[in-house]
Amino acid sequence: MPSLSCPERAVVRIYTKTGDDGTTGLLYGGRVAKDSTVMQVNGAVDEAQATLGLARAEAVPESELDTLLVQLERDLYVLMAEVATDVSKRAKLTPGTTLVTEEMVAALETRIDDLIERFEMPAEFVVPGANRVSAALDVSRTVVRRAERLVVSDPVEGSWVGRYLNRLSDLLWAMARWTEGDEHVLARGDRGRRSSAQAGPAGSEGPAGPEVPEPELSEEG
């Protein structure tokens, strides 16, 4: 007769109590204070990643916007792994998995160039909040800037983390403008209308070509 008892399963506890003394563990060993610069950087990056998730929740699954946001969120795990590693153990890091690389920074620059060549970006300050996606991207941008400032205050020689954060904040600004649509509310009180007939590598063909497609946003919520 088959047993009616429930099969045993491993219990994964999300609390360890090891941080009750105000410290937290690093990758590959070691502990630091929870309010150390290292943890403040990763706290800010964690916050930025969460706000990217808010933006992604509004995107159509597997759309260009969704795919890009997923890649950025994954990149930030790599970055946080590097930041959470003691300088003396950096040799254990794996490029692209636990170590930010020059190629990762270059990929962001390529994304930025692609977006700004699709349409004319506003040349002045923009009032945030055109829609939930652009607003979330702008919040994430400001949090990334905070993380970058913290990195600059305590830099690690040879690390690409600071440069990655710098380019990421630029990309998030461009993405926020992209997701706003045809009009931006400018800080001086008027509205700026963008031209979507700019030539660019994304398939537009100049003034006589097709309009650049807008990012796909979910109709839910």
PyMOL commands that set and color helices and strands:
alter all, ss='L'
color gray80, all
select helices_A, chain A and resi 18-21+37-57+64-83+87-92+102-118+132-153+161-179
alter helices_A, ss='H'
color red, helices_A
select strands_A, chain A and resi 23-25+31-33+183-185+191-193
alter strands_A, ss='S'
color yellow, strands_A
deselect
rebuild
show_as cartoon
